Amino acid sequence: MLLRVENLLVEFPVGRTGLKVNAVSGISFDVLRGETLGIVGESGCGKSTTGRAIMQLPPPNSGRVIFDGQELTAMHGSEMREARTNIQMIFQDPISSLNPRRKVRDIVMEPLTIWKRGSKSERATRVDKVLEDVGIDPQRAAESQPHQFSGGQCQRISIARSLVLDPKLIICDEPVSALDVSVQAQVLNLLEDLKKEYGLTLIFIAHDLAVVKNISDRVAVMYLGKICEVAPSDDLYARPAHPYTQLLLSSIPVPDPTVEVNHVISDGEPPSPVLPPPGCRFNTRCPAASDRCRSEEPQIRELNDNHFVACHHPAWDAQSPVAIS
């Protein structure tokens, strides 16, 4: 185990109303060394907030984050800054995450300069290697600013910056959502290659379930600040047990008119995270909701080997609404 998250709680105040946004509501999970954990869910479910809370940006309201034997939630100041060098983040918008006034090579070298890693020549060699590994010409990077590169190239630069300190864990916050499909495939293949070369552990946050399946070893499904299902990637997509997971899978577009999709019907919009419903948070949209679902919050439990679900009425033998290759 490289990372353990226990009862993570993140809340944000709503002005002076006394109300609060329940962004992440007491979730727990582990990430094994060398694996890729995918986190999926609708907008506003707490995926990105979870990733930022792991890095203590901002620190969670309560709960524990234990990384490589160190409790990050108990650290402060310079101790926390040094621990963060082993955890890096790739942000959703690659262009806005890069300083527009600096040369690309200087952006990638900055972490090495701040932490005084190696001599000047060793830093230059390290930066050139990382840029080449992500497919960026070091000579062009030394002469150009971020706006002179495409979106896909800027994402490669962001990946290079995250790799330069040789981290153990990289949190990928929707790294391909702003890119077109062909560039998405290139970036995903790049992440897979770099994971093997650098011995990385990844947390991959995304909306696109097909993308998450192809890159993840395990997948966690989030809804309104809660984890509702966790399972190995192939098992989750072949036998989704939670009604919300079935809904997400049935919403994936299939570019083949001959394929029959068993659409899962769900009415309404997600409730407000300021006033989440009692019981199961999906009960207002779930076609199988009962009185128990509206009053008692389901606890996550294991259905079979490494397949966990938080549901009073899980679909034990459910089949995927659509085949995903």
C-alpha positions as CSV (number, residue, x, y, z in Angstrom):
1,M,0.0,0.0,0.0
2,L,1.4,3.4,-1.0
3,L,-1.6,5.6,-0.1
4,R,-4.4,5.2,2.5
5,V,-7.3,7.6,2.8
6,E,-9.5,7.2,5.9
7,N,-12.8,9.0,6.5
8,L,-11.9,12.0,4.3
9,L,-14.2,14.9,4.9
10,V,-14.1,18.2,2.9
11,E,-16.7,20.9,3.4
12,F,-16.9,24.5,2.1
13,P,-18.9,27.3,3.8
14,V,-21.7,28.9,1.8
15,G,-21.2,32.6,2.5
16,R,-22.6,33.7,5.8
17,T,-25.6,31.4,5.6
18,G,-24.3,28.9,8.1
19,L,-24.7,26.2,5.4
20,K,-21.9,24.1,3.9
21,V,-21.2,22.3,0.7
22,N,-20.6,18.6,1.5
23,A,-18.0,18.1,-1.2
24,V,-16.5,14.9,0.2
25,S,-18.3,13.0,2.9
26,G,-16.2,10.5,4.8
27,I,-14.7,8.4,2.1
28,S,-12.0,5.7,2.6
29,F,-9.8,3.8,0.1
30,D,-6.3,2.5,-0.5
31,V,-4.0,2.8,-3.5
32,L,-1.5,0.0,-4.0
33,R,2.1,0.7,-5.1
34,G,2.3,0.5,-8.9
35,E,-1.4,0.4,-9.6
36,T,-3.7,2.9,-11.3
37,L,-6.9,3.8,-9.4
38,G,-9.6,5.4,-11.6
39,I,-12.2,7.7,-10.0
40,V,-15.3,8.4,-12.0
41,G,-18.6,10.2,-11.5
42,E,-20.7,13.1,-12.6
43,S,-19.6,16.8,-12.3
44,G,-19.8,17.9,-8.7
45,C,-19.4,14.4,-7.2
46,G,-16.2,15.3,-5.4
47,K,-13.6,13.7,-7.6
48,S,-11.2,16.7,-8.0
49,T,-11.7,17.8,-4.4
50,T,-10.6,14.3,-3.3
51,G,-7.4,14.6,-5.4
52,R,-6.6,18.0,-4.0
53,A,-7.4,17.0,-0.4
54,I,-4.9,14.2,-0.7
55,M,-2.3,16.8,-1.5
56,Q,-3.7,19.0,1.4
57,L,-4.8,21.7,-1.1
58,P,-6.7,22.6,0.9
59,P,-6.4,20.3,3.9
60,P,-9.5,18.3,4.6
61,N,-11.8,19.1,7.5
62,S,-11.2,15.7,9.1
63,G,-9.9,12.3,8.2
64,R,-6.4,10.9,7.6
65,V,-4.2,10.7,4.5
66,I,-1.3,8.3,5.0
67,F,1.3,8.3,2.2
68,D,4.2,5.9,2.2
69,G,4.1,5.6,6.0
70,Q,3.7,9.4,6.6
71,E,0.5,11.0,7.8
72,L,0.2,14.0,5.6
73,T,-2.8,15.4,7.6
74,A,-0.5,15.8,10.6
75,M,2.2,17.8,8.7
76,H,2.6,21.5,8.3
77,G,5.0,24.1,6.7
78,S,8.3,22.9,5.3
79,E,7.7,19.3,6.3
80,M,4.5,19.2,4.2
81,R,6.2,21.0,1.2
82,E,8.9,18.4,1.2
83,A,6.5,15.5,1.4
84,R,4.6,16.9,-1.6
85,T,7.6,16.4,-3.8
86,N,6.7,12.7,-3.9
87,I,3.1,13.5,-4.9
88,Q,2.5,15.5,-8.1
89,M,-0.6,16.6,-9.9
90,I,-1.6,17.0,-13.6
91,F,-4.3,19.5,-13.9
92,Q,-7.4,19.5,-16.2
93,D,-6.5,22.6,-18.2
94,P,-2.9,22.2,-19.4
95,I,-2.5,25.8,-20.8
96,S,-3.8,27.7,-17.7
97,S,-1.6,25.5,-15.4
98,L,1.6,26.8,-17.1
99,N,3.1,30.2,-16.5
100,P,2.5,32.1,-19.8
101,R,5.5,34.4,-19.3
102,R,8.2,31.8,-18.9
103,K,9.9,29.5,-21.4
104,V,8.8,25.9,-21.3
105,R,12.2,24.6,-20.4
106,D,12.4,27.0,-17.4
107,I,8.9,25.8,-16.2
108,V,10.0,22.2,-16.2
109,M,13.3,23.0,-14.5
110,E,11.8,25.2,-11.8
111,P,11.1,22.4,-9.3
112,L,14.7,21.2,-9.5
113,T,15.9,24.7,-8.9
114,I,13.7,25.3,-5.9
115,W,14.7,22.1,-4.3
116,K,18.4,22.4,-5.4
117,R,18.5,18.9,-6.9
118,G,21.9,18.2,-8.5
119,S,24.3,20.6,-10.1
120,K,23.3,23.0,-12.9
121,S,24.4,20.6,-15.6
122,E,22.7,17.7,-14.0
123,R,19.4,19.6,-13.8
124,A,19.8,20.5,-17.5
125,T,20.4,16.9,-18.4
126,R,17.4,15.7,-16.3
127,V,15.1,18.3,-17.9
128,D,16.2,17.4,-21.4
129,K,15.6,13.7,-20.8
130,V,12.1,14.2,-19.3
131,L,11.1,16.5,-22.2
132,E,12.3,13.9,-24.7
133,D,10.4,11.2,-22.8
134,V,7.1,13.0,-23.2
135,G,7.7,13.9,-26.9
136,I,8.8,17.5,-26.6
137,D,11.9,18.9,-28.4
138,P,14.2,20.3,-25.6
139,Q,15.6,22.9,-28.1
140,R,12.1,24.2,-29.0
141,A,11.2,24.2,-25.3
142,A,14.1,26.4,-24.5
143,E,12.9,29.0,-27.0
144,S,9.1,28.9,-26.7
145,Q,6.4,29.8,-24.3
146,P,3.3,27.7,-23.6
147,H,1.0,29.6,-25.9
148,Q,3.2,28.5,-28.8
149,F,2.3,24.8,-28.2
150,S,-1.0,23.0,-28.9
151,G,-3.3,21.7,-26.1
152,G,-1.9,18.2,-26.3
153,Q,1.7,19.4,-26.3
154,C,0.9,21.6,-23.2
155,Q,-0.4,18.5,-21.5
156,R,2.8,16.7,-22.3
157,I,4.7,19.7,-20.8
158,S,2.6,19.4,-17.6
159,I,3.4,15.7,-17.4
160,A,7.1,16.5,-17.8
161,R,6.9,19.0,-15.0
162,S,5.2,16.5,-12.7
163,L,7.9,13.8,-13.5
164,V,11.0,16.0,-13.1
165,L,11.2,15.4,-9.3
166,D,10.8,11.7,-9.7
167,P,7.6,11.3,-7.6
168,K,6.0,8.1,-6.4
169,L,2.4,9.1,-7.0
170,I,0.8,11.3,-9.7
171,I,-2.8,12.5,-9.4
172,C,-4.2,13.0,-12.9
173,D,-7.2,15.4,-12.6
174,E,-9.1,14.9,-15.9
175,P,-5.9,15.2,-17.9
176,V,-7.5,14.4,-21.3
177,S,-11.0,16.0,-21.0
178,A,-9.9,19.2,-22.8
179,L,-8.2,17.4,-25.7
180,D,-9.7,15.9,-28.9
181,V,-10.0,12.1,-29.2
182,S,-6.9,11.5,-31.2
183,V,-4.7,13.5,-28.8
184,Q,-6.4,11.8,-25.8
185,A,-5.2,8.4,-27.1
186,Q,-1.6,9.7,-27.4
187,V,-1.6,11.2,-23.9
188,L,-3.1,8.0,-22.4
189,N,-0.5,5.8,-24.2
190,L,2.2,8.2,-22.9
191,L,1.0,7.9,-19.3
192,E,1.1,4.1,-19.6
193,D,4.6,4.1,-21.0
194,L,5.9,6.6,-18.4
195,K,4.2,4.6,-15.6
196,K,6.3,1.5,-16.5
197,E,9.6,3.5,-17.1
198,Y,9.4,5.6,-13.9
199,G,7.6,3.1,-11.7
200,L,4.7,5.4,-11.0
201,T,1.4,4.9,-9.1
202,L,-1.5,6.9,-10.6
203,I,-4.8,8.2,-9.5
204,F,-6.8,8.9,-12.7
205,I,-9.8,11.2,-12.3
206,A,-12.1,11.4,-15.3
207,H,-15.7,11.6,-16.7
208,D,-15.1,9.3,-19.6
209,L,-15.7,5.7,-18.4
210,A,-14.3,4.1,-21.5
211,V,-11.0,6.0,-21.0
212,V,-10.9,5.0,-17.3
213,K,-11.4,1.4,-18.1
214,N,-8.5,1.3,-20.5
215,I,-6.0,2.8,-18.1
216,S,-7.1,1.7,-14.6
217,D,-6.5,-1.4,-12.6
218,R,-9.3,-0.6,-10.2
219,V,-12.2,1.9,-10.4
220,A,-14.0,3.8,-7.7
221,V,-17.4,5.4,-8.6
222,M,-18.4,8.5,-6.7
223,Y,-21.8,10.1,-6.3
224,L,-22.4,13.3,-4.3
225,G,-19.3,13.1,-2.1
226,K,-19.6,9.3,-1.4
227,I,-18.0,6.2,-2.9
228,C,-20.8,3.9,-4.1
229,E,-18.8,1.1,-5.8
230,V,-15.1,0.0,-6.0
231,A,-13.9,-3.0,-8.1
232,P,-11.3,-4.2,-10.5
233,S,-11.8,-2.5,-13.9
234,D,-12.9,-5.5,-15.9
235,D,-15.2,-6.7,-13.2
236,L,-16.9,-3.3,-12.6
237,Y,-17.6,-2.8,-16.3
238,A,-18.8,-6.4,-16.9
239,R,-20.9,-6.7,-13.7
240,P,-21.9,-3.3,-12.3
241,A,-23.7,-3.8,-9.0
242,H,-24.8,-0.3,-8.0
243,P,-27.7,1.3,-9.9
244,Y,-25.7,4.5,-10.4
245,T,-22.8,2.6,-12.0
246,Q,-25.3,1.0,-14.3
247,L,-26.7,4.4,-15.2
248,L,-23.2,5.7,-16.0
249,L,-22.4,2.8,-18.2
250,S,-25.6,3.0,-20.1
251,S,-24.9,6.6,-20.9
252,I,-21.7,5.8,-22.8
253,P,-22.3,6.5,-26.5
254,V,-21.7,3.5,-28.8
255,P,-20.7,4.3,-32.4
256,D,-22.5,1.3,-33.8
257,P,-26.2,1.4,-34.7
258,T,-26.4,-2.4,-34.6
259,V,-25.5,-2.7,-30.9
260,E,-28.4,-2.8,-28.5
261,V,-27.9,-0.8,-25.4
262,N,-30.0,-1.5,-22.3
263,H,-30.5,2.0,-21.1
264,V,-31.0,2.6,-17.4
265,I,-33.7,5.2,-16.9
266,S,-33.2,7.7,-14.1
267,D,-35.3,10.8,-13.6
268,G,-34.2,14.2,-12.2
269,E,-30.9,15.9,-11.5
270,P,-28.4,15.2,-8.7
271,P,-29.5,16.8,-5.4
272,S,-27.7,19.8,-4.0
273,P,-24.5,18.9,-2.1
274,V,-25.6,21.7,0.4
275,L,-28.6,19.6,1.5
276,P,-28.0,16.0,0.5
277,P,-31.0,13.6,1.0
278,P,-31.1,11.3,4.0
279,G,-30.3,7.6,3.6
280,C,-28.7,6.7,0.3
281,R,-27.8,9.8,-1.6
282,F,-28.9,8.2,-4.9
283,N,-32.4,7.3,-3.6
284,T,-34.0,10.4,-5.3
285,R,-33.0,9.0,-8.8
286,C,-32.8,5.3,-8.2
287,P,-35.5,3.1,-9.8
288,A,-35.0,0.5,-7.1
289,A,-35.2,2.8,-4.1
290,S,-37.1,1.5,-1.1
291,D,-38.2,3.1,2.2
292,R,-35.0,1.7,3.8
293,C,-32.9,3.5,1.1
294,R,-34.6,6.8,2.1
295,S,-33.9,6.5,5.8
296,E,-30.7,4.4,6.3
297,E,-27.4,5.1,4.7
298,P,-25.9,2.0,3.1
299,Q,-22.4,1.0,4.2
300,I,-19.9,-0.2,1.7
301,R,-19.5,-4.0,1.7
302,E,-17.8,-6.7,-0.3
303,L,-19.9,-8.6,-2.8
304,N,-17.2,-10.9,-4.0
305,D,-13.4,-10.8,-4.5
306,N,-12.4,-7.1,-4.3
307,H,-15.8,-5.9,-5.5
308,F,-17.3,-3.5,-3.0
309,V,-20.6,-1.7,-3.2
310,A,-22.6,0.7,-0.9
311,C,-26.2,-0.3,-1.7
312,H,-29.1,-2.0,0.1
313,H,-30.3,-3.7,-3.0
314,P,-27.2,-4.4,-5.2
315,A,-27.6,-6.2,-8.5
316,W,-25.6,-9.4,-7.7
317,D,-25.7,-10.8,-11.2
318,A,-26.2,-7.6,-13.2
319,Q,-24.7,-7.5,-16.7
320,S,-23.2,-4.4,-18.2
321,P,-25.7,-2.3,-20.2
322,V,-23.3,-2.2,-23.1
323,A,-20.2,-4.1,-24.1
324,I,-17.0,-2.0,-23.7
325,S,-13.9,-3.2,-25.5
